[in-house]
Structures are given as structure tokens and as C-alpha cells.
Amino acid sequence: MIFYLVRHGQTDWNNEKRFQGHRDIPMNETGIRQINGLADRIVTEKIIFDKMIVSPLVRARETASIIAEKTGFTEEIIVDTDLIERDCGLLEGEVWSPKLDLNDPGYKMETVPELVARAEKVLNRYRSSEDARIMLVSHGAFLTAMRTVLSDHKIGYSDKAFPVIQGNILCCRKTAGEESIFYNAFD
């Protein structure tokens, strides 16, 4: 079983280092170029996927649409609200600063344990046959939580190993023994 974790292309708020969370911010021109380039590489490298599951936010749906069109993916694109980005609470729209304590409950932000539990729920919903190839198109925080779940919590949420970056695909192959092997599709 292979999971392809695809983060949406850049938005203006990514560029400005703003918390987006559930705000429905579209990709900017750079993001659209990133995803067009990514889709071209998917075609060139002959990466095949059987299912595409996407967050309901426009930046992720736009990403999935570009990839589907360029790769000739004709199956239904499944929109799943559980793939939505981390709820950033009162920080949505604010500029990130290292001085912020993201664990402060006053910000009413979705906690990391809540985010990881949501990712676990998604994995359990779509886990299927050994030879399935599933592309999840979502957001940085959610896909980082998914990486934690796919690694059986061997890679913590805050670990810097195998980041989910725009314009690449973080792949996770689950072996028959359920070992997780991570790699970037394009290094």
C-alpha cells in the first residue's frame, strides 16, 4: 500500500507566513506553477494512484484538479472534510512568530493530539488492500499529522524528518509487515 501525501501549492498567506487554517485562501500564481510542475513530474515519472482524496478547501481542490487533469485521472475525486487544515482558531490570518505559544488554549487552536486523532480516523477509513495507491491532497499541518500516524508514531509531529513540502510528494509505502518506508518522490 502506498500513500502519496501532496500539499497544496503556495498561497499569498503561505508567502506572508500567515496562519490559514480553515480560511479558504486560493493558490497564487507561484502555487499554480508549483502544482503544474508537480503534475508534469507525476506524468514523467509514471506515478500511478487509484484514489484521490482531497480537503474541501479551494487551495487543495484546485491542486487535485490540476493533478487529475494532467495525469488523466478520471475516477471520482473524493472530498473529505476530515482532510481540512488544522483549525488555527484565533490565530487565523495572523502572521507566524516564534514567540507564539501554539499550545496556549487561549488561541482556541485545534491541538496536535486532536489533529493526529483526525488523521488516524482518515487512515482507518481509507486503509484497504495491500496494493492500493492513495493520493491525499491536503495541507501542511494535517499531512504532518498523517505522517505521524503512518509511521505508527515513530516520527513525532514536531520531528523535522520527511517534511511535507509544496511541489513534491511525500510517499509512504506500507510493507506487508506494516513497516512504513518514507521517501520524497522527487529529490
DRENLUMKOL-452298 format. One record per residue (C-alpha): x, y negated, z negated; residue number from 1; residue in one letter. Coordinates in nm, 4 decimals, decimal comma. Example, Ala and Ser with C-alpha at 12.3 -4.5 7.8 and 13.67 -1.06 7.14 Angstrom:
        xx        yy        zz    k  r
    1,2300    0,4500   -0,7800    1  A
    1,3670    0,1060   -0,7140    2  S
This chain:
        xx        yy        zz    k  r
    0,0000    0,0000    0,0000    1  M
    0,1321   -0,3442    0,0905    2  I
    0,0131   -0,6817   -0,0323    3  F
    0,1104   -0,9901    0,1668    4  Y
    0,0911   -1,2992   -0,0562    5  L
    0,0509   -1,6119    0,1571    6  V
    0,0436   -1,9574    0,0043    7  R
   -0,1425   -2,2260    0,1975    8  H
    0,0577   -2,4879    0,3879    9  G
    0,1628   -2,8192    0,2370   10  Q
   -0,0923   -3,0835    0,1389   11  T
   -0,0336   -3,4504    0,0664   12  D
   -0,0814   -3,3693   -0,3013   13  W
    0,1875   -3,0972   -0,2846   14  N
    0,4177   -3,3573   -0,1355   15  N
    0,3304   -3,6059   -0,4115   16  E
    0,3679   -3,3339   -0,6814   17  K
    0,0062   -3,3785   -0,7922   18  R
   -0,1946   -3,1094   -0,9689   19  F
   -0,4541   -2,9920   -0,7164   20  Q
   -0,6333   -2,7153   -0,8985   21  G
   -0,9880   -2,6846   -0,7700   22  H
   -0,9804   -3,0118   -0,5765   23  R
   -1,0499   -2,9361   -0,2114   24  D
   -0,7461   -3,1028   -0,0536   25  I
   -0,6751   -3,0150    0,3131   26  P
   -0,3352   -2,9318    0,4563   27  M
   -0,1372   -3,2200    0,6009   28  N
    0,0439   -3,2153    0,9384   29  E
    0,3521   -3,0574    0,7796   30  T
    0,1369   -2,7813    0,6285   31  G
   -0,0342   -2,7107    0,9593   32  I
    0,3081   -2,6853    1,1286   33  R
    0,4310   -2,4543    0,8493   34  Q
    0,1387   -2,2174    0,8954   35  I
    0,1548   -2,2231    1,2749   36  N
    0,5238   -2,1318    1,2463   37  G
    0,4432   -1,8618    0,9916   38  L
    0,1733   -1,7152    1,2162   39  A
    0,4149   -1,7137    1,5105   40  D
    0,6662   -1,5199    1,2989   41  R
    0,3980   -1,2735    1,1896   42  I
    0,3303   -1,2026    1,5577   43  V
    0,7015   -1,1825    1,6495   44  T
    0,7828   -0,9506    1,3586   45  E
    0,4688   -0,7433    1,4244   46  K
    0,3372   -0,7689    1,0689   47  I
    0,0050   -0,5883    1,0624   48  I
   -0,2656   -0,6276    0,7989   49  F
   -0,6037   -0,4586    0,7633   50  D
   -0,7792   -0,7061    0,5333   51  K
   -0,7513   -1,0782    0,4808   52  M
   -0,8914   -1,2168    0,1573   53  I
   -0,8896   -1,5907    0,1004   54  V
   -0,9626   -1,8573   -0,1593   55  S
   -1,2701   -2,0716   -0,0877   56  P
   -1,0684   -2,3959   -0,0851   57  L
   -1,0209   -2,5601    0,2550   58  V
   -0,6395   -2,5525    0,2485   59  R
   -0,6442   -2,1737    0,2094   60  A
   -0,9309   -2,1133    0,4524   61  R
   -0,7530   -2,3290    0,7128   62  E
   -0,4353   -2,1249    0,6583   63  T
   -0,6236   -1,7964    0,7021   64  A
   -0,7981   -1,9249    1,0132   65  S
   -0,4699   -2,0227    1,1831   66  I
   -0,3110   -1,6868    1,0987   67  I
   -0,6169   -1,4913    1,2163   68  A
   -0,6357   -1,6814    1,5432   69  E
   -0,2660   -1,6491    1,6283   70  K
   -0,2395   -1,2832    1,5288   71  T
   -0,5651   -1,1750    1,6919   72  G
   -0,7107   -1,0605    1,3588   73  F
   -1,0794   -1,0016    1,4334   74  T
   -1,2033   -0,8421    1,1122   75  E
   -1,4124   -1,0433    0,8687   76  E
   -1,2079   -1,2827    0,6557   77  I
   -1,3295   -1,2209    0,3023   78  I
   -1,3752   -1,5379    0,0960   79  V
   -1,3399   -1,4553   -0,2726   80  D
   -1,3880   -1,7257   -0,5357   81  T
   -1,1533   -1,5411   -0,7730   82  D
   -0,8602   -1,6346   -0,5433   83  L
   -0,9156   -2,0049   -0,6171   84  I
   -0,6240   -2,2031   -0,7598   85  E
   -0,5682   -2,2392   -1,1333   86  R
   -0,8139   -2,4803   -1,2897   87  D
   -0,5919   -2,7734   -1,3902   88  C
   -0,8634   -2,9359   -1,5996   89  G
   -0,7959   -3,2989   -1,6836   90  L
   -0,4599   -3,2879   -1,5023   91  L
   -0,6149   -3,2500   -1,1556   92  E
   -0,4966   -3,5437   -0,9471   93  G
   -0,2208   -3,6334   -1,1931   94  E
    0,1487   -3,6301   -1,0983   95  V
    0,3506   -3,3428   -1,2474   96  W
    0,6107   -3,4371   -1,5080   97  S
    0,8492   -3,2129   -1,7036   98  P
    0,7255   -3,3924   -2,0164   99  K
    0,3773   -3,2404   -1,9834  100  L
    0,2944   -2,9519   -2,2140  101  D
    0,0764   -2,7362   -1,9905  102  L
   -0,0197   -2,5250   -2,2916  103  N
   -0,1855   -2,8240   -2,4608  104  D
   -0,5552   -2,7257   -2,4916  105  P
   -0,6468   -3,0941   -2,4678  106  G
   -0,5935   -3,0773   -2,0903  107  Y
   -0,8660   -2,8081   -2,0640  108  K
   -0,6488   -2,6200   -1,8179  109  M
   -0,7009   -2,2524   -1,7352  110  E
   -0,4451   -2,0665   -1,9453  111  T
   -0,1824   -1,8371   -1,7972  112  V
   -0,3398   -1,5299   -1,9663  113  P
   -0,6790   -1,6249   -1,8141  114  E
   -0,5178   -1,6710   -1,4714  115  L
   -0,3354   -1,3378   -1,4940  116  V
   -0,6586   -1,1641   -1,6038  117  A
   -0,8337   -1,3084   -1,2978  118  R
   -0,5533   -1,1807   -1,0732  119  A
   -0,5853   -0,8368   -1,2351  120  E
   -0,9570   -0,8394   -1,1586  121  K
   -0,8834   -0,9199   -0,7928  122  V
   -0,6227   -0,6449   -0,7664  123  L
   -0,8617   -0,3888   -0,9131  124  N
   -1,1346   -0,4971   -0,6720  125  R
   -0,9219   -0,4574   -0,3586  126  Y
   -0,6864   -0,1753   -0,4564  127  R
   -0,7559    0,1016   -0,2096  128  S
   -0,5829    0,3697   -0,0095  129  S
   -0,2065    0,4115   -0,0119  130  E
   -0,1671    0,2880    0,3441  131  D
   -0,3760   -0,0305    0,3104  132  A
   -0,2173   -0,3611    0,4130  133  R
   -0,3893   -0,6569    0,2478  134  I
   -0,3141   -1,0260    0,3033  135  M
   -0,4136   -1,2565    0,0174  136  L
   -0,4238   -1,6236    0,1209  137  V
   -0,4345   -1,8431   -0,1846  138  S
   -0,2395   -2,0902   -0,3970  139  H
    0,0913   -2,1121   -0,5795  140  G
   -0,0278   -2,0575   -0,9370  141  A
   -0,2781   -1,7849   -0,8510  142  F
   -0,0303   -1,5938   -0,6326  143  L
    0,2350   -1,6236   -0,9036  144  T
   -0,0129   -1,4602   -1,1426  145  A
   -0,0803   -1,1936   -0,8798  146  M
    0,2946   -1,1288   -0,8546  147  R
    0,2964   -1,0695   -1,2318  148  T
    0,0088   -0,8230   -1,2038  149  V
    0,1552   -0,6417   -0,9015  150  L
    0,4836   -0,5990   -1,0915  151  S
    0,2962   -0,4380   -1,3822  152  D
    0,4015   -0,7435   -1,5859  153  H
    0,7724   -0,6732   -1,5334  154  K
    0,8017   -1,0152   -1,3686  155  I
    0,6611   -1,2751   -1,6066  156  G
    0,4548   -1,5673   -1,4841  157  Y
    0,7383   -1,8132   -1,5565  158  S
    1,0129   -1,5980   -1,4025  159  D
    1,1824   -1,7516   -1,1012  160  K
    1,2270   -1,4139   -0,9255  161  A
    1,0407   -1,3864   -0,5971  162  F
    0,8692   -1,7255   -0,5813  163  P
    0,5639   -1,7718   -0,3612  164  V
    0,6684   -2,0446   -0,1184  165  I
    0,4915   -2,2204    0,1641  166  Q
    0,5854   -2,0996    0,5110  167  G
    0,6859   -1,7482    0,4012  168  N
    0,5170   -1,4305    0,2823  169  I
    0,5953   -1,2609   -0,0457  170  L
    0,5429   -0,8915    0,0194  171  C
    0,4769   -0,6280   -0,2423  172  C
    0,4906   -0,2643   -0,1426  173  R
    0,3441   -0,0262   -0,3973  174  K
    0,5021    0,3174   -0,3700  175  T
    0,3206    0,6462   -0,4268  176  A
    0,4601    0,6396   -0,7814  177  G
    0,3116    0,2883   -0,8221  178  E
    0,6532    0,1211   -0,8301  179  E
    0,6419   -0,2346   -0,6929  180  S
    0,9030   -0,3437   -0,4408  181  I
    0,9060   -0,7175   -0,3676  182  F
    1,0667   -0,8899   -0,0705  183  Y
    1,0221   -1,2035    0,1370  184  N
    0,9036   -1,1297    0,4874  185  A
    1,1339   -1,3944    0,6333  186  F
    1,4661   -1,4730    0,4663  187  D
